[in-house]
Amino acid sequence: MSFRGDSYDQALVRAAHHARAWLDSVAERPVGPSATAAELLAGFNGPLPDGPTPPEDVVDLLATLSAPGLMAIQSGRFFGWVMGGTLPAALAADWLVSAWDQNTGMRYATPATATAEEAAAGWLLDLLGLPSGADVGFVTGATMANFTCLGAARTAVLSRLGWDVARDGLGGAPRVRVLAGEERHDTVDLALRYLGLGSPALVAADEQGRIRVDALTESLNAVDSGTPVVVCLQAGNVHSGAFDPLEAAVEIARQHGAWVHVDGAFGLWAAAAPSLRHLVAGAAGADSWGTDAHKTLNVPYDCGIAIVADPVAMRSTFGAHASYLISDDPGPGDPLEKVPEFSRRARGVPVWAALRSLGRSGVAELVERLAGHAREMAEGIAGIDGARVVNDVVYTQVCVDFGDDARTRAVTARLIADGTVWMSGSRWRDRDVLRISVSNWSTDADDVRRSVDAVRRASADASI
């Protein structure tokens, strides 16, 4: 078998057909899947065929088998977890990334995709108001963004004490003390676990999940002098959408010589919107920031972004050198020096496409529109008998209860079964809640109206 460009023709034609059919169905199809994983397995499973199958037939079979198990995450009425949709330019760019099949690790080998990512990185730092000299790495998601940033933090705070973690590991090293708010996201804990730093010491939070500066001050004062310290702050609580008081928290952490990391998976984008920028005031004074472009920016999975103000800390943690890795010298460094992977797809290219298509004003309008729809959703649901919005709606998150946990769970189950909308159940501050995350660029006023009506129907049905 030899390579021929036309070998791809029929498979790509069928893939484009199925992709268009899927996208055309999203606006009106039930948002949730209609089959379970157990039900789908029989079709996907079975003996591996003895011989080849034409590629176009494989594509047709894949689309047919998958259809009942697909979640319409691109729908303007999908509000589960914190997942954005996909902007047209970002989706098309992602198709090109797959077709090009570039290993975006070295500028010398794949200069087109590497420089597209460098340009996107510069735009991101500008939009988010972060230091222009910071390093930016494109990773799989928010978990790995936090991992990458906290890995650089571990290197830096131990280096200040003369400990070389790259050479000597953690055995016998001074213990790194990590402080985080009680309502930090679980990905912070995961990242610390992966890094061998253990669970963070938790700092009290207020009723909206914001870290309390007085409690942070008390915790920092209790740390022994000379102990390496990392403080993890949050821009956007996953339930309330609330932002830690970043300016005051960063200042007190700085006074204690701590490295400050901001987990801004979806909230860091508030910096790009003039009317919301106050929520992240002081964030630029931190040392590292993690965010996720597949959330608020609406690029395809997977695309986390790790930003570290000190390039030395980042590159000494993740950089690698070997005779076969040809560097593009002089230059700003290779992408593989800024992430945990040697080889990866060019996941920053859809970011470039999204930013280029939106421009500065488009990003601001996107973020402000998402927050505006969250307020409209909260106002509409607050008018439903028995419903109560339990958070201050300051950004894109809305949490609702319906009197007691059992009824809240019943309303959530009815709502998901209805199919008009998808909102995930959760538990926050010792109560069950219906949690709404407004993250999709395509959500419009009609989607908000239909979603509120669906909650109203579910609430009425749960009362019967």
C-alpha positions in Angstrom: 0.0 0.0 0.0 1.5 3.3 -1.0 0.5 6.9 0.0 -1.9 8.6 -2.4 -3.8 11.8 -1.6 -6.9 10.4 -3.2 -6.9 7.5 -0.8 -8.6 9.8 1.7 -11.3 11.1 -0.7 -14.2 8.8 0.1 -13.6 8.6 3.8 -13.4 12.4 4.1 -16.5 12.9 2.0 -18.4 10.5 4.3 -17.0 12.1 7.4 -17.9 15.6 6.2 -21.5 14.4 5.4 -21.9 12.9 8.8 -20.4 15.9 10.5 -22.8 18.3 8.7 -25.7 16.0 9.5 -24.8 16.0 13.2 -24.3 19.8 13.3 -27.6 20.4 11.5 -29.4 18.2 14.1 -28.0 19.9 17.2 -30.4 22.8 17.4 -33.5 20.7 17.7 -32.4 17.2 18.8 -32.8 16.1 22.4 -29.7 17.3 24.2 -28.9 14.1 26.1 -27.9 10.7 24.6 -30.7 8.2 23.9 -28.6 5.1 24.6 -26.4 4.0 27.4 -22.8 2.8 27.2 -23.9 -0.7 28.0 -26.5 -0.6 25.2 -24.0 0.8 22.7 -21.2 -1.7 23.4 -22.7 -4.6 21.5 -22.5 -2.6 18.2 -18.9 -1.4 18.8 -17.7 -4.7 20.1 -17.5 -8.2 18.7 -14.7 -10.1 17.0 -12.1 -8.1 15.1 -12.8 -8.7 11.4 -10.3 -11.0 9.7 -9.7 -8.7 6.8 -9.8 -5.0 5.8 -12.9 -2.9 5.6 -13.1 0.1 3.2 -12.4 3.3 5.1 -15.7 5.0 3.9 -17.6 2.0 5.3 -15.8 2.3 8.6 -16.8 6.0 8.8 -20.4 5.2 8.0 -20.5 2.4 10.6 -18.9 4.7 13.2 -21.4 7.4 12.7 -24.4 5.0 12.7 -23.3 3.3 15.9 -22.4 6.5 17.7 -25.6 8.5 16.9 -27.7 7.3 19.8 -24.9 7.8 22.3 -23.9 11.4 21.4 -24.5 14.3 23.8 -25.3 17.6 22.0 -22.7 19.5 23.9 -22.7 22.1 21.0 -26.4 22.9 21.7 -27.3 26.3 23.0 -29.3 24.5 25.7 -26.4 22.4 27.1 -25.5 23.7 30.5 -23.9 20.7 32.1 -20.5 20.8 33.9 -18.5 23.7 32.3 -18.3 22.8 28.6 -18.3 25.2 25.8 -19.3 24.4 22.2 -17.1 24.8 19.2 -16.7 28.0 17.2 -16.8 27.5 13.4 -13.3 28.7 12.8 -12.0 26.6 15.7 -13.7 23.4 14.4 -12.4 23.9 10.8 -8.9 24.6 12.2 -9.1 21.4 14.2 -9.9 19.4 11.0 -6.8 20.9 9.4 -4.7 20.0 12.4 -5.8 16.4 12.0 -5.1 16.5 8.3 -1.7 18.1 8.7 -0.8 15.6 11.5 2.1 17.8 12.8 3.9 16.9 16.0 4.1 20.3 17.6 7.1 19.8 19.8 9.9 21.5 17.9 9.9 24.8 16.0 12.5 23.5 13.6 10.4 20.5 12.5 6.9 22.0 12.5 7.4 25.7 12.2 3.9 26.5 10.9 1.9 25.1 13.8 4.6 26.1 16.4 4.5 29.8 15.3 0.7 29.8 15.1 0.7 28.7 18.8 3.3 31.4 19.7 1.0 34.0 18.1 -2.0 32.7 20.0 0.0 32.7 23.2 0.9 36.4 22.7 -2.8 37.3 22.0 -3.8 35.4 25.1 -1.4 37.2 27.4 -2.6 40.5 26.0 -6.3 39.7 26.3 -6.0 38.3 29.9 -3.7 41.1 31.1 -0.9 38.8 32.1 2.9 39.5 31.9 4.1 39.6 28.3 7.2 37.6 29.1 5.3 34.6 30.5 5.6 31.2 29.0 2.5 29.6 27.6 2.0 25.8 27.2 -0.9 24.1 25.4 -2.0 21.0 27.4 -4.9 18.6 27.4 -7.2 20.4 29.8 -7.6 22.3 33.1 -6.2 19.4 35.1 -3.0 19.3 33.2 -2.9 23.1 33.1 -2.9 23.1 36.9 -0.4 20.2 36.9 2.0 22.1 34.7 1.8 25.3 36.6 2.2 23.6 40.0 5.1 21.5 38.6 6.9 24.8 37.8 5.9 26.1 41.3 7.4 23.0 43.0 10.7 23.5 41.1 10.9 27.2 41.9 10.1 27.1 45.6 12.5 24.2 46.3 15.2 25.8 44.1 15.1 28.9 46.4 16.2 26.6 49.2 19.0 25.1 47.1 17.1 21.9 46.3 17.3 20.6 42.7 14.1 18.5 42.3 15.0 17.5 38.8 18.3 16.0 39.9 17.4 14.7 43.4 13.7 14.1 43.3 11.6 14.7 46.5 13.2 12.1 48.8 14.7 14.2 51.6 13.5 17.5 50.1 11.9 20.1 52.3 8.2 19.6 52.4 6.3 22.1 50.2 3.3 23.5 52.0 0.3 24.1 49.7 -2.6 26.2 50.8 -5.9 26.2 48.9 -9.5 27.4 49.6 -12.0 24.9 51.0 -13.9 25.2 47.7 -11.0 24.8 45.3 -11.6 22.6 42.3 -10.7 18.9 42.5 -8.2 19.3 39.7 -6.0 21.2 42.1 -5.9 18.2 44.4 -5.3 15.8 41.5 -2.4 17.9 40.2 -0.8 18.0 43.7 -1.2 14.2 44.0 0.5 13.6 40.6 3.3 15.9 41.7 3.9 14.0 45.0 3.0 17.1 47.1 0.0 15.5 48.9 -3.3 17.2 49.8 -3.4 20.9 50.3 -4.0 22.5 53.7 -7.5 24.0 53.4 -8.3 27.6 54.1 -11.8 28.7 55.1 -14.1 30.1 52.4 -17.2 32.4 52.6 -20.8 31.5 51.7 -20.0 32.0 47.9 -16.9 29.8 48.0 -14.4 32.6 48.0 -11.2 32.1 50.0 -11.2 34.3 53.2 -8.2 36.6 53.3 -8.2 36.7 57.1 -8.1 32.9 57.2 -5.4 32.8 54.5 -3.4 35.3 56.6 -3.8 33.2 59.7 -2.7 30.0 57.8 0.3 31.7 56.3 1.3 33.1 59.7 1.3 29.6 61.1 3.7 28.3 58.5 7.3 27.9 59.8 9.8 30.5 58.5 11.8 29.1 55.6 9.1 26.6 54.5 8.5 26.6 50.8 4.9 27.7 50.2 2.4 27.6 47.3 -1.0 29.3 47.5 -3.7 28.2 45.1 -6.4 30.7 44.3 -9.5 30.5 42.2 -11.0 32.6 39.4 -14.5 31.2 39.1 -16.0 28.8 41.6 -17.5 25.8 39.7 -20.8 26.2 41.6 -21.3 29.9 42.4 -19.0 31.4 39.7 -17.5 33.5 42.5 -13.9 34.8 42.3 -11.5 34.8 45.2 -10.4 38.3 46.4 -7.4 38.0 44.2 -5.8 41.3 44.8 -5.7 41.0 48.6 -4.9 37.3 48.6 -2.0 37.7 46.2 -0.6 40.6 48.3 -0.7 38.6 51.5 0.8 35.6 49.8 3.6 37.7 48.4 4.4 39.1 51.9 5.0 35.5 52.9 7.2 34.6 49.9 4.7 32.2 48.5 4.3 31.2 44.9 0.8 32.1 43.8 -1.2 30.0 41.3 -4.6 31.0 40.0 -6.9 28.2 38.8 -9.0 30.1 36.2 -10.4 27.2 34.1 -13.3 29.3 32.9 -13.2 32.4 35.0 -9.8 33.8 33.9 -11.6 34.9 30.6 -13.4 37.6 32.6 -10.2 39.7 32.1 -11.1 40.0 28.4 -14.4 41.6 29.1 -14.4 45.3 30.2 -17.6 44.9 32.3 -16.3 41.8 34.1 -12.6 42.6 34.4 -13.0 43.8 38.0 -13.6 40.1 39.0 -9.9 39.3 38.3 -8.3 42.4 39.6 -4.9 41.5 41.0 -4.7 38.2 39.1 -1.7 39.5 37.1 0.4 39.6 40.3 0.4 35.8 40.6 3.1 33.5 39.4 1.1 31.1 37.3 -2.4 30.7 35.8 -4.3 27.7 34.4 -7.3 28.0 32.1 -9.1 25.9 29.5 -9.9 27.1 26.0 -12.6 24.5 25.4 -14.7 26.1 28.0 -15.2 29.9 27.6 -13.3 30.3 24.3 -15.3 27.4 22.7 -12.5 25.6 20.9 -12.7 21.7 20.5 -11.4 19.3 23.1 -8.7 19.1 24.3 -7.1 22.5 25.0 -5.9 23.5 28.4 -3.5 26.5 28.7 -0.7 26.7 31.3 0.8 30.1 31.9 3.9 30.6 34.0 5.5 34.1 34.6 9.0 32.7 35.1 10.1 30.8 31.9 13.1 29.4 33.8 10.8 27.6 36.3 8.7 26.2 33.5 11.5 25.1 31.2 13.7 23.6 33.9 10.7 21.5 35.0 9.5 20.2 31.6 12.4 21.0 29.2 14.4 18.1 27.7 17.4 17.9 25.5 18.6 15.1 23.3 20.9 14.9 20.2 18.0 14.1 17.9 15.8 17.0 19.1 16.9 19.7 16.7 16.4 23.2 18.2 15.5 26.3 16.2 18.2 28.4 17.7 18.1 31.4 18.3 14.4 31.4 19.1 11.9 31.6 21.9 12.3 27.9 22.8 10.5 24.8 21.7 6.9 23.9 22.6 8.1 20.7 24.3 9.9 22.8 26.9 6.6 24.2 28.2 4.4 21.0 28.6 4.8 17.5 30.0 4.7 16.0 26.5 7.4 15.4 23.9 4.9 14.8 21.1 1.4 16.2 20.8 -1.1 17.5 18.2 -1.1 21.2 17.5 -3.9 22.0 19.9 -3.0 25.7 20.0 -3.9 26.2 16.3 -7.7 26.2 17.0 -7.0 28.8 19.7 -5.3 30.9 17.1 -8.3 30.5 14.7 -10.8 31.3 17.4 -9.0 34.4 18.5 -8.4 35.5 14.9 -12.1 35.0 14.0 -13.4 36.8 17.1 -10.9 39.6 17.5 -10.6 41.6 20.8 -14.2 42.9 20.7 -15.6 39.5 19.8 -13.9 37.8 22.8 -15.2 40.5 25.1 -18.7 40.2 23.6 -18.7 36.4 23.9 -17.7 36.4 27.6 -20.2 39.2 28.4 -23.0 37.4 26.5 -22.4 34.2 28.5 -22.6 36.0 31.8 -25.7 38.0 30.6 -27.5 34.8 29.7 -26.7 33.3 33.2 -28.3 36.4 34.8 -31.4 36.0 32.5 -31.6 32.3 33.4 -31.4 33.0 37.1 -34.1 35.7 36.8 -36.4 33.4 34.9 -35.9 30.4 37.2 -36.3 32.6 40.3 -39.9 33.3 39.1 -40.8 29.6 39.2 -42.8 28.6 42.2 -40.7 26.6 44.7 -37.4 27.4 42.9 -34.6 29.3 44.7 -31.4 30.6 43.2 -28.8 30.0 46.0 -25.7 31.8 44.6 -24.9 35.4 43.7 -24.9 35.2 39.9 -21.7 37.2 39.1 -20.5 35.3 36.1 -21.7 32.2 34.2 -22.8 29.8 37.0 -26.3 29.4 38.5 -27.3 27.0 41.3 -30.9 26.3 42.2 -32.7 24.2 44.8 -36.4 23.3 44.9 -37.0 23.2 48.7 -35.3 20.0 49.7 -32.8 17.5 48.4 -35.3 14.9 47.3 -37.4 17.4 45.3 -34.3 19.0 43.8 -33.1 15.5 42.6 -36.6 14.8 41.2 -36.7 18.1 39.2 -33.2 17.4 37.8 -34.1 13.9 36.7 -37.4 15.1 35.1 -35.4 17.9 33.3 -32.9 15.5 31.9 -35.5 13.0 30.8 -37.4 15.8 29.0 -34.4 16.3 26.7 -35.0 20.0 25.9 -32.1 21.0 28.0 -29.2 19.5 29.9 -28.4 20.8 33.4 -26.3 18.7 35.8 -27.2 17.9 39.3 -24.6 18.6 42.0 -24.1 19.1 45.7 -23.0 22.4 47.1 -22.7 23.6 50.7 -24.5 20.6 52.1 -27.5 20.8 49.7 -28.4 19.2 46.4 -28.6 21.7 43.6 -29.4 22.0 39.9 -26.3 23.5 38.5 -26.3 25.6 35.3 -23.0 26.5 33.5 -23.6 28.9 30.6 -20.6 28.3 28.4 -21.7 28.0 24.8 -21.2 30.7 22.2 -24.4 29.7 20.4 -26.8 30.1 23.4 -29.3 32.8 22.5 -32.4 34.4 24.1 -34.6 31.7 22.7 -32.5 29.0 24.2 -32.7 30.8 27.6 -36.5 31.1 27.2 -36.9 27.4 26.3 -34.6 26.3 29.1 -36.5 28.3 31.7 -39.8 26.8 30.4 -38.2 23.3 30.6 -37.3 23.9 34.3 -40.8 25.1 34.9 -42.3 22.0 33.4 -39.9 19.7 35.4 -40.7 21.5 38.6 -44.5 21.2 38.0 -44.1 17.5 37.1 -42.0 16.8 40.2 -44.8 18.3 42.3 -47.4 15.8 41.1 
